[in-house]
Every structure is written in structure tokens, then in C-alpha cells.
Amino acid sequence: MSHPATTVVSLWRDRINGVLFVGLLAAAVTQLAGIAFVKALGFSPLVVGIVCGMLYGNFLRGTMPAEWGVGVHFTAKRMLRVAVAFYGLNVSIQQIIEVGLPGLVVSVGIVLGVLIIGTLVGTKLLKLDRDTAMLTSAGSAVCGAAAVLAFESTLKSAPHKAAVAVATVVLFGTISMFLYPILYQAGWFDLDPRAFGIFLGGSVHEVAQVVASASNIDAATTEVATIVKMTRVALLVPVLIILGIWLQRAAIAQAKAGAPRPKLPIPWFAIGFLVLALINSANIIPPAVLQALRTLDIFVLTMAMTALGIETRFAQIRQAGPRVVALGVILFILLAFGGYALVKLVT
């Protein structure tokens, strides 16, 4: 019989080994994401991370000691929450003010509309489970893979559901990134460059995809698009708090009479996100330190995505079938036409 102290030491050793292993994979992923061809496709390190993680987890998992799985899980769950909180250093009040009321209206309209309609269509019409529908909608509505991670942590859903949601972000975000600039330059969008920047920031999925798409127009369009996109990112906090309240009410409705009242699952990392966004707005962090923190945060998010991929099985994704893709198509159409209508309305 093993001594409890020995067991604890062994558990921590396995956890640290697992985290370090994921860190090494994430370092390779970061190098891969930095290749010019991959950057041109608008694939962020987060997206490359989950793809590489899934490939490793499905084809090469036997090369990693099974005991290290506790470290992989720790990275996918605990470290993820810290990284989401520090993502607030990318957002500032000044950015939101700079883009003005039109950008804010478009951001709020897109986030709420896509999230609510996507969840309802996914669960009622396409008969998807609640978590898959909500994660897929969040990836389209807010900020791609980062939003999926934040919602996955709040919903406490299975890793494969987040992987399916990220897959829709990759597919339809990539289509948007290439398609919209081509259509704009062909004269299909009746928008000036600033309004088109608001449209891109409001309707393209990932931050990297927004930047890649807008850079095909000009620097001013890129700046406006990026600010609107970061406004959508800032909305992650109130949306997660509302989600926490909704989850609590759902738990109360399902609880048996006399059972203890479920706790309000407001994610602490959402509060951390808000606090760090306010600190960033105060301009008290030296630029060099701020850039280093942002780079480190992206790396930890990449680690979390890679770990999530390792824990995902292709068979689980296949079970979701074409219904998730159908939801992705519906959300893509909603983002395109709804985003365009909103921009025309406010500009």
C-alpha cells in the first residue's frame, strides 16, 4: 500500500510533467503558426494548437505516459481560466470610445443576436445538445476560439464539444476572411472603408482573421475593424455573467424540493478579465511589459487549446454529424446579412 504523501508527490510530478509536455507542444505550435503561409491563412496559434493537439491525441497519444494525462487536463481546465482572465489586457475603454456608437451598436447587436438565435436554432431546430449549440454560437458571436474556451469553462462541457465549435470557427471564419474583401473590391458592399471596417470587426470570427481580412483594404480599415472586434471581445464579460445567472436558474428549476440552492456560477476569470481590461485602460503597465504579458497569455491559451485537442477524439466529433456544420452555415449567413444590415443602419 502506497503512502499518502508519496501518492501526492507522484500526482504533482505527473501533473507538472503533463503541463511541461503540453508546453513543448505549444512551443512547436507557436513556431508553426508563425510561418508566413499559416499567418496568411489567418490561423491563430490557438486554432493551430487544437488541430495539432487533436492529431497527437488521436494518432500519437501512446507516446505520452498515461499518468501525464492529469497535467494535460489541468492545462485544459485550470490554466485556461487564468489565460482567459489575462486576455483582458488586449481590451481598453479607449478603444471602445474611439470607434464610437456605431461600432458599439454593431458589436452588441451581433453578439446578442447570434448567440441567442444560434442557441435556439441549434437546440430547437437542429436538435443539438445545449452545450454544443451554445459553444458553436459563442465562437461565431464573440471572438472565435477564445470565446469557445471561456464558454467551455463556464458550462463545464466535454472537450469534444469545444473542438466541434472551434472547427466551425476555422471553416467559416476562413471563408469570411477571404470572401468579404473580394466582394468589397468587386463593389458588392455599399460601404465606405470605415463602415466596411466596422462590418469586418463585427462579422468575422477570430481576431487574427479580422486583421488578415481588413489588411487587404488599407491601414485605416484595419484599425477600425480591430477595435470593433476587441469591443466584441469586451462583451465576453457581461455575457458570461448572464450565462452564469441563467445556469443557476436552470439548476434551481431542476433541483428537487428541499435541496440546497445551487451557487451562482459567475466565472471568476470573467471578473479577472474585466479588472485587467480596466488596468490596461489606465495605461499604468509599461509598454514592453504589456507586450510580454500579451505574448505569454497567447502562449498559455495555445497550451490550453493544444491540451483540449489532446483530450478530444475524432469519434466524438463524428457523432455531432452534419448538424453542427448546418448551424455554422446558419450563423455565417446571420453574421453576413445581419452585420451588413446593422452597419447600414448606424452609419
Beta strands, then each sheet from edge to edge (+ up, - down):
end
